[in-house]
């Protein structure tokens, strides 16, 4: 009877085990196939268009050619070569298979003059209307993997590294079936005697299973699963496949939140070189790191690291992986670690691309082999950003007596017409991955929020010339708290015109205006401008007491620069499948959210900010004839300095502050604006004002906001939506409400506008 | 491109040039500028000297008009054979070269109409209308595209209204 019971329990246990094995089997196959058989997507930048009139100088084209790996050569006789002679570049382009067609390789003669392409022609002298260079390869993306990797195949890994890895981590790897009985027994014994589960005894297969599928906690249950899965893995896949995956998966370092997985990335991260070119001592260091990536970190703990490396080298010599001579030579070498972690070229931008792919794609689609991703990255804009921002920050630190390295920054450059993200800077050390401030730092935006208040007012029938009160103001919020915003200069400015209150960034006038217009209306405008979250419904948000990332600010400002049309910011132009062609294209998307003529008025006010207001230093920082529009932002105790603005078809948003949110001596005008100006100067955008809506008229207005004769002292032209300006002309000193009857005035000025 | 160094030094003048009817008078204004040393309606910049590197305007001898026109022609050829995606790609490439051309928005709107993406066609046409200044014929074309886009969405009264806007401009 008892025996029967035992048999039943045993049978049940077996059944449960079988079901469990089936489950684990599915997990193992899914995970492993997903990891192993995906070929990374190749990611490319935007390509440089070449045409007569292209606003790019010979110097910049030469920089770009160098970045693309073109060789300067006296004979331009094969693709990938160029010759610069003064203002002429002769180039043999490489040609490229773009998502929208093939660009042939061809010889081109580029003539430059005054910073632009003057003429593009073939060797026989015939003009070429339009050509493009090949795009810059900016990295690889591994589907389903959020970190970056540099995948290596087993054949390209140095044989010493492979043999050395086996010798150090799992001598019987080539013989066992996934687990080592001896190893487990030894580990068990050690655990029993020490009372805790610390000993490894893991085979390479088990380590891989642990990395791929399991949580890092050390429980017996996890250990049992690990062993079962290791057996299953060995049953399904051969040793080469397992070893290759291990090489690409193993965890050997950490940088901020970014984990360094795989020897391919590790080689670049620690030595700045590709894996196949590492010397013996460098290979040994990588293998040594497996035991304790942090403890043996060669940058932080060089002493320990070199000891560990030499232990590995000794094991290698004993196992016959290297000769005695190799051993002696290698142990005499220094660590050879590069000063700066080698990186993918544009980690912040790649981060954005990865996130956009993760949003827009099902994982299965991304698992397709060998996708090509065409992005919006403009290498010249990105390089300008990476050079100008750190240089300017250092200068600002010197000017304000700050310690070098005190300030951090983030920046986003976009193309308003299409929403393309052209360049992205996640911090002042652009080569470092890690905290991407452009996307993830949420900082109060200060006065950058004001344009939303003024746009709401324009929608409610205010004009730019409406006088508004700048008297002190106290607002009782819904929660009973008092809100008493004060002007930056601690004084009230009477009744400025609406546009002047924005131009000078008056807090009191803005708070009053917002409360009069209505909090709900202001928040509705903020929402329509494209802020993708609901700020708390409190009045202080109108003055920017709400944190947004630089990217969110760029999206918000984009709607203003885009004439009131919302266009989602976008880092990807097209994704191409090697057989099926274009999988997805991000085409032009515009959505009207504001009346363009109202946005036009706001743009003009923001232009005045750069002429007379808080950003007036732009008049000497940049060529005075450039048409610019923008807004400064400063938060309490100068913790954050912002500038957002645009010219022509280029917009840039800059944040400057400190990671720890400490105060700085900087305002938007002194901290962020100089950086912005440097960026814009490098971008050299088309500086013309774009056309204006047909129903806008310009009328001369006096200081009180009354429409007067243009001959009056202090009269200045202000744009109005037709039919909204006060009727008739007033005397020169009239107030906004006192209109005199249609004073006849037939000057050329009036004829121009009526 | 109407910009010359003389005009560019006067923001005011450039702004006037953008107003309806101003083009005809631009010659007159230039004469005025030549005789007037400063802008009468705007506090003067104080004659702050520009840094030498910045005084020259970088106006290329040839502008991007040719290449935009070429891309538009190519797009037309694609539209004629119903290759809408290809046409859209060419027009967007042109847009990245010169975003201020309302004609491009008009043509993209036509592509969207061809694709029967009517709501998008209407939005693109609207964006074009926000850029068109002083070109009643183009403005009317954009309104006609708007009318078609609205019809396509079943908005008959909206379509009629758009058509009337086109007629009011003298291009029925």
Interface residues (C-beta under 8 A of the other chain):
Chain A: X49 X51 X52 X53 X54 X55 X100 X101 X113 X114 X115 X116 X117 X118 X119 X129 X130 X415 X416 X417 X418 X420 X562 X563 X564 X565 X582 X585 X587 X588 X589 X590 X591 X592 X596 X599 X600 X611 X612 X619 X620 X622 X623 X624 X625 X627 X648 X649 X684 X686 X688 X689 X690 X691 X692 X693 X694 X697 X698 X700 X710 X715 X716 X717 X748 X752 X753
Chain B: X3 X8 X9 X11 X12 X14 X15 X16 X18 X19 X20 X21 X22 X25 X28 X32 X40 X41 X42 X43 X45 X48 X50 X51 X54 X55 X56 X57 X58 X59 X60 X61 X62 X63 X64 X65 X66 X67 X70 X71 X85 X86 X88 X89 X90 X92 X93 X95 X96 X97 X98 X99 X100 X102 X108 X120 X123 X124 X126 X127 X129 X130 X131 X132 X133 X134 X139
